[in-house]
């Protein structure tokens, strides 16, 4: 064997190892990104479900004729009333606010955050 054929064989082998390593890294990165997107999708779905559940409970509470809700003028916004709830209703309001904050933290689109406050 001559030196040229040994050099070519070594260069081709080295190129194949580098190409294989690069393809492995690229594939692992793609898998990681897909898993990352799936995890965030699951987190967002959980937050949205919690918000909808809290919202439904809140609506059921405020539509109950036995609920004790009072309205007083808002301290900073004239012409706007601010609701106050009894001890039973306070937990519904707090759960809704907590779920709304969770949606705000994990939402991907600004429209989703805006819709949760309307």
N, C-alpha and C positions, 0 to 999 in steps of 0.2 A: 504494500500500500504506500501511496505517496502522501506527502504532507498536505497537499491540496484537498484530497478526498477526506482526510481526517478532519481538517478545518471546516469543510462544508458540512460534514456530518455533525460536528460539534455545534456549529452555528444553527443548523436546522433544529437540533434537539433543544438548544437553548431558546430559540424562538418559539418552539412548541410549548415549552414549560412556561415562558412568559405569557404567551397567549392563553394557555389554560388557566394560569393564575388570574389573569385579568378577567376572563369569562366567569370564573368562580366568584370573584369579588363583585362583579357586576350583577350576577344572579343573586347573591346574598343581599346586596343592597336593594334590589327589586323586591325580594321576599320581605325584607325588613320594612320597606315603605308600605307594602300592602298590609302587613300585620299592624303597623302603626295606624294606618287609615282605618282599619277594622276596629281597633281598640277605641279610637276617638269616636267612630260611628256608634259603637255600643255605649260609650259614656254619654254622648248626646241623646241617644234614644232613651236611656234611663232618666236623664234630667227632664226630657220632654214629657215622659210618662208621669213622673213625679209632679210636674207642674200641672198637667191636665187633671190628675187625681185631686190635687189640692184645690184647683179651680172649681171642679165639680162639687167638692165638699163645701167650699165657700158659697157657691151659688145656692146649694141646697139649704145652707144655714140662713142666708139673707132672705130667701123666699119663704121661710117658715114663719107663719104668723105669730108664733110664740117667741120669736127672737126679740131681744131687747137691743135696739140700735138707736143711738141718738146722733143728731147732726148739729155741729157747732160751726161758726164761721172759721175759716182757715186763718191762722195767724199772719201769714205772709201774702196770701193771694186773695185780694178782695173779690167778692162775688162768687166765691167758691166755698162749699161746705166740706167739712171734714167729719167722717163717721167715727163714732166711738162705740165699742162693743162691750157687752157684759163679759163676765169671766168665761162663759162657755164660748162665746164668739171670738174672743181674743186668740185662742189657740188656732182657729181656722184662719184668721187673718195672718198670724205669724207663720203658719205653715205655707200659706200662699206666697208671702213675701220671701221666705227662704227658698222656695222652689223657683220663684221668679229670678232671684239672684243666681241660683244655679244655672238657669237657662242663659242668663246674661254672660256668665263666665265661660260656658262651653259652646255657645252658638257660633257658627261659622260665618253667617251672613248678618249684616246690620239690620236687615228687614225682620229677621227673627227676633232680635232684641227689641226692636220698636213695636212689633206686634204683641209681645208679651206685656207691654206697658199700656196698651190701649184698651 
